Amino acid sequence: MQRGTFQLMKTVNKKIILNKIRTSQPISRAQIAKETGLTPPTVSSIVKEVVDEGLVIESKLGESSGGRKPTMLHINSDAFYVIGVDAGPEIVECVLTDLTGKIYERTSSSLKGQLTNETFLNLLKENIYTILELSKMDQEKIIGIGVAMHGVVDVENGTSLNAPSLNLKNIPIKDELSKTFDLEIKVENDARAMALGESWFGGHDDVNSMVAVNIGRGVGAGVVINGELFHGAQDMAGEIGHMTIDLHGDVCKCGNRGCLQTFVIGDAIVKRMKERCHNLEEITAKEIYERALQGEAAFVQILEETGNIIGIGLTNLIHLINPSKIILGGGVMKSEKFLMPAILETIQERALTPKSKETTVMVTKLGDDATLLGAVALLLVELFDPV
């Protein structure tokens, strides 16, 4: 779908109705009018429009209250498609999904060696071209490309301001992809994208405030309040990995000492393990987890200590934001068997009030696709969200 066509779908009432159908389907026209406050003629007119466009489909499923059965409305999940990209810090992953987040095609490339802005952008483009070549879908139905990018992102301009793990700055992602593909492009920090993916696809409809925390090569968080991402004044909201835990701790990639991520990312766990066991050969965070599973006490202990430190960071988060739910993801959380009990115990010990101690903390059910689906959701927000 060309960008001009996409813009035609952005009327507020249309998005209100589409979002009501998406979140409440199957739903009748009368229910939509009652629950949105829009007039029945307005609802009927817009529903006809979106049915004609193929975005909404009808079925005779409603319960009769004495008259004829009402026609029920559903989102046509394969009416349009979205390309989602998870960019860095180790690989570029790319998927094609329908409007429900169902993945149809997938591709990836490793990010190796010294990269420049140009070579990085070329890798993004190559993966998107591969998805387009693999896809048997009508490419006119692709509404846009969402990119989840690690590091600091200027969301308005779609620029990666600082990608520390890649040692790159000021990457014009949106401008370059827009020129190449002539599609709507959205660029967001990867942790915030993960939070949006959780909000849309993670089954958290029962909460109005949640934080998703990604713990892997770095630590980042995304805050979602009433379905909307919170960015802060300069797009810096959620950088909890750079919360200072120890004034005299190790130097972080950001240049400060004692940041949370210098204790809890995979490399930091390995470093602490080697400091404790001087005769230990080369080992990975994954191998530490595997040896903990075998019952080796030193490896269990290092993971439990890491859980305690994560718990301190999350307690600070609870005191600052007080979310209803915290979702944890990223490679480090694959060791949840040892981390989660320590995380929850620390929150119980340190949270200020009985209610704050009850904050729901859980590992993502979306697995490694949480961030990719968040990249997809960046476009779905544009399609469905009236705010």
C-alpha positions in Angstrom: 0.0 0.0 0.0 1.4 3.4 -1.0 1.8 6.0 1.8 -0.9 8.2 0.3 -3.4 5.4 0.5 -2.3 4.7 4.1 -3.0 8.3 5.1 -6.6 8.0 4.0 -7.3 5.5 6.8 -6.4 7.9 9.5 -9.7 9.6 10.3 -10.3 9.5 14.0 -13.8 8.0 14.0 -12.7 5.3 11.6 -9.9 4.3 13.9 -12.1 4.3 16.9 -14.5 1.9 15.2 -11.7 -0.3 13.9 -10.1 -0.5 17.3 -13.4 -1.3 19.0 -13.9 -4.2 16.5 -10.3 -5.4 17.0 -10.6 -5.5 20.8 -14.2 -6.6 21.1 -14.8 -8.8 18.1 -17.3 -10.2 17.3 -19.3 -7.1 17.8 -22.5 -5.7 16.2 -23.0 -2.2 14.9 -25.4 -1.4 17.7 -22.8 -2.4 20.3 -20.2 -0.2 18.6 -22.5 2.8 18.7 -23.4 2.1 22.4 -19.8 1.6 23.6 -18.1 4.4 21.6 -20.8 7.1 21.8 -20.8 7.5 18.0 -24.2 7.8 16.4 -25.7 4.8 14.7 -25.7 6.5 11.2 -22.0 7.3 11.7 -21.2 3.8 12.7 -23.1 2.3 9.8 -21.5 4.6 7.3 -17.9 3.9 8.4 -18.6 0.1 8.8 -19.8 0.0 5.2 -16.6 1.8 4.2 -14.3 -0.6 6.0 -16.2 -3.7 4.8 -16.0 -2.4 1.2 -12.2 -2.0 1.7 -12.0 -5.6 2.9 -10.6 -4.6 6.3 -13.7 -5.8 8.2 -15.8 -8.9 7.5 -19.4 -9.8 8.6 -20.9 -13.0 10.0 -24.3 -14.0 11.3 -23.3 -14.9 14.8 -25.2 -12.5 17.1 -27.8 -13.6 19.6 -31.3 -12.4 18.9 -33.2 -10.4 21.5 -36.5 -11.1 19.8 -35.9 -9.8 16.2 -33.5 -11.0 13.6 -30.0 -11.9 14.5 -27.6 -9.0 14.3 -24.7 -9.1 11.9 -21.4 -9.4 13.8 -18.2 -7.7 12.7 -14.6 -9.0 12.7 -11.3 -7.6 11.6 -10.2 -9.3 8.4 -6.7 -10.4 9.6 -5.3 -10.9 6.1 -6.6 -7.7 4.7 -3.2 -6.1 5.1 0.3 -7.1 6.1 3.2 -5.5 8.0 7.0 -6.0 7.9 8.6 -6.0 11.3 12.4 -5.6 11.8 14.4 -6.2 15.0 17.7 -4.5 14.3 20.7 -5.4 16.5 22.7 -5.6 18.4 23.9 -9.1 17.1 21.5 -9.8 14.3 18.9 -8.3 12.0 15.6 -10.2 12.0 12.7 -9.5 9.7 9.2 -10.9 9.5 6.0 -10.5 7.5 2.8 -10.7 9.5 -0.9 -10.2 9.2 -3.0 -7.9 11.4 -3.1 -10.4 14.2 0.7 -10.8 14.3 0.7 -14.2 12.6 4.1 -14.6 11.0 4.2 -15.7 7.4 7.8 -15.2 6.4 11.0 -14.7 8.3 14.7 -14.0 7.5 17.8 -12.8 9.4 21.4 -11.7 9.0 24.3 -11.5 11.5 25.8 -8.2 12.4 29.5 -8.9 12.3 32.7 -6.9 11.9 33.2 -3.2 11.7 29.9 -1.7 10.5 29.3 1.7 9.0 25.9 3.4 8.8 25.8 2.5 5.1 26.6 -1.2 5.6 24.1 -1.4 8.4 21.4 0.2 6.4 22.2 -2.1 3.5 21.7 -5.1 5.7 18.3 -3.8 6.7 17.3 -3.3 3.1 18.6 -6.8 2.1 16.5 -8.5 4.7 13.4 -6.5 3.7 14.0 -7.3 0.0 14.3 -11.0 0.9 11.0 -10.9 2.8 9.3 -9.3 -0.2 10.8 -11.9 -2.6 9.7 -14.8 -0.3 6.2 -13.4 0.1 3.4 -14.7 -2.1 1.1 -11.9 -0.7 -0.1 -9.0 -2.8 2.5 -6.4 -2.0 0.0 -3.6 -2.3 -1.5 -5.0 0.9 1.7 -4.2 2.9 0.9 -1.1 4.9 4.4 -0.4 6.2 7.6 -1.3 7.9 8.3 -1.1 11.7 11.9 -1.1 12.9 12.8 -1.9 16.5 16.4 -0.5 17.0 18.6 -0.9 20.0 20.0 2.2 21.7 18.7 5.7 21.6 16.2 6.6 18.9 14.8 9.9 17.7 11.3 8.6 17.1 9.9 11.6 15.3 12.6 11.6 12.7 13.2 7.8 12.7 16.9 8.2 13.4 19.1 6.0 15.5 21.0 8.6 17.6 23.3 6.1 19.4 23.6 2.4 18.9 26.4 1.7 21.4 26.8 -2.1 20.8 27.3 -1.4 17.1 29.4 1.7 17.7 27.2 3.7 15.3 25.5 7.1 15.6 23.0 9.1 13.7 21.7 6.4 11.3 18.9 7.8 9.1 16.8 4.7 9.2 13.4 6.2 8.3 14.7 8.4 5.5 16.7 5.6 3.8 13.9 3.0 4.0 11.3 5.5 2.9 13.2 6.3 -0.2 13.9 2.7 -1.0 10.5 1.1 -0.3 7.9 4.0 -0.6 6.1 2.7 2.5 5.1 4.1 5.9 8.2 3.6 8.2 8.2 3.7 12.0 11.3 3.4 14.1 11.4 2.8 17.8 13.8 1.8 20.6 13.8 -2.1 20.8 12.8 -2.2 24.5 9.9 0.2 23.9 8.9 -1.8 20.8 8.9 -5.0 23.0 6.6 -3.3 25.4 4.2 -2.3 22.6 4.3 -5.9 21.3 3.4 -7.2 24.8 0.5 -4.6 25.0 -0.9 -5.7 21.6 -0.2 -9.4 21.5 0.7 -10.5 25.0 -2.7 -10.9 26.5 -2.5 -8.1 29.0 -5.8 -6.4 28.2 -6.6 -6.4 32.0 -4.0 -3.7 32.9 -3.8 0.0 32.1 -0.1 0.4 32.9 2.7 -2.0 32.3 6.5 -2.0 31.8 8.4 -4.5 29.7 12.1 -5.0 30.5 14.5 -6.5 28.0 17.7 -8.0 29.6 20.2 -9.3 27.1 23.3 -7.6 25.7 21.9 -4.5 27.4 19.0 -3.6 29.6 16.1 -1.4 28.4 12.5 -0.9 29.3 9.3 0.3 27.7 6.4 1.9 29.5 2.9 1.6 28.2 0.1 3.6 29.9 -3.5 3.2 28.6 -2.2 1.5 25.5 0.3 4.3 24.7 4.1 4.2 24.8 5.6 6.8 27.1 8.7 8.3 25.5 9.7 11.1 27.9 10.8 14.6 26.9 13.8 13.5 24.8 12.9 9.9 23.9 15.0 8.6 26.9 12.2 7.0 29.0 13.0 3.4 29.9 16.8 3.5 30.0 16.8 1.6 33.3 19.9 -0.3 32.3 21.8 3.0 33.1 20.3 3.3 36.5 23.3 3.6 38.9 23.4 0.6 41.3 27.0 1.1 42.6 28.8 4.4 42.4 32.2 2.6 42.4 31.2 -0.2 40.1 32.5 -1.2 36.7 32.5 1.3 33.9 29.5 0.8 31.6 29.5 1.3 27.8 27.8 4.6 28.5 30.8 5.8 30.4 29.3 5.9 33.8 30.1 3.5 36.7 27.9 0.9 38.3 25.0 0.9 35.9 22.4 -1.9 36.4 23.4 -3.5 33.1 27.1 -3.9 34.3 25.7 -6.5 36.8 22.9 -8.4 35.0 23.6 -8.7 31.3 25.1 -12.0 30.0 28.7 -10.7 29.7 28.5 -9.3 33.3 27.3 -12.6 34.7 30.2 -14.4 32.9 32.7 -11.8 34.3 31.5 -12.2 37.9 31.6 -16.0 37.5 35.2 -15.9 36.3 36.2 -13.6 39.1 34.8 -16.0 41.6 36.2 -19.2 40.0 39.7 -18.3 38.9 40.4 -21.7 37.4 37.3 -21.5 35.2 37.9 -21.8 31.4 36.1 -19.8 28.8 32.4 -20.0 29.5 29.1 -18.4 28.2 26.1 -17.3 30.1 24.2 -20.1 28.5 26.7 -22.6 29.9 26.4 -21.1 33.4 22.7 -21.8 33.2 23.2 -25.3 32.0 25.7 -26.0 34.9 23.2 -24.5 37.3 20.6 -26.9 36.0 23.1 -29.8 36.8 23.0 -28.6 40.4 26.5 -27.0 40.6 26.2 -24.7 43.6 28.5 -21.9 42.4 26.6 -21.5 39.2 23.2 -21.6 41.0 24.5 -18.9 43.4 25.7 -16.5 40.7 22.3 -16.7 39.0 20.4 -16.2 42.2 22.6 -13.2 43.0 21.8 -11.8 39.6 18.1 -12.2 40.3 18.5 -10.3 43.5 20.2 -7.4 41.6 17.5 -7.4 38.9 14.9 -7.4 41.8 16.6 -4.2 43.2 16.3 -2.6 39.8 12.6 -3.6 39.4 11.9 -2.4 42.9 13.2 1.0 41.9 11.0 0.8 38.8 8.0 0.0 41.0 8.7 3.0 43.3 9.1 5.3 40.3 6.3 4.2 38.0 4.1 1.9 40.0 2.9 -0.2 37.0 0.3 -2.9 37.3 2.5 -5.4 35.6 6.2 -5.9 34.7 7.1 -8.2 31.8 10.6 -9.5 31.5 12.3 -10.7 28.3 15.7 -11.1 26.6 18.3 -13.8 26.6 19.2 -13.5 30.3 15.6 -14.4 31.3 16.0 -17.8 29.8 17.5 -18.6 33.2 14.2 -17.7 34.8 14.2 -20.9 36.9 16.9 -19.4 39.1 16.3 -15.7 38.5 12.6 -15.4 39.1 12.4 -16.7 42.7 15.2 -14.3 43.7 13.6 -11.4 41.8 10.3 -11.9 43.5 11.9 -12.4 46.9 13.8 -9.1 46.6 10.7 -7.2 45.6 8.9 -8.6 48.6 11.7 -7.5 50.9 12.2 -4.0 49.5 8.9 -2.7 48.0 7.5 0.1 50.2 3.9 -0.9 50.6 1.9 -4.2 50.7 0.2 -3.3 47.5 3.4 -2.5 45.7 4.8 -5.9 46.7 1.9 -7.5 44.8 3.0 -6.0 41.4 2.7 -8.8 38.9 6.1 -9.7 37.5 6.3 -12.4 34.8 8.4 -13.5 31.8 7.1 -12.8 28.4 5.0 -15.5 26.7 5.9 -14.1 23.3 9.5 -15.5 23.6 12.1 -14.2 21.3 9.5 -12.7 19.0 8.3 -10.1 21.5 10.4 -7.3 20.0 9.6 -8.3 16.4 5.9 -8.2 17.1 6.4 -4.8 18.8 7.9 -3.6 15.5 4.8 -4.8 13.7 2.6 -3.1 16.3 4.2 0.3 15.5 2.2 0.2 12.3 -0.9 -1.3 13.8 -1.1 1.6 16.2 -1.2 3.9 13.2 -4.0 1.9 11.7 -6.2 1.3 14.7 -5.4 3.7 17.6 -7.4 6.9 17.6 -5.1 8.8 20.0 
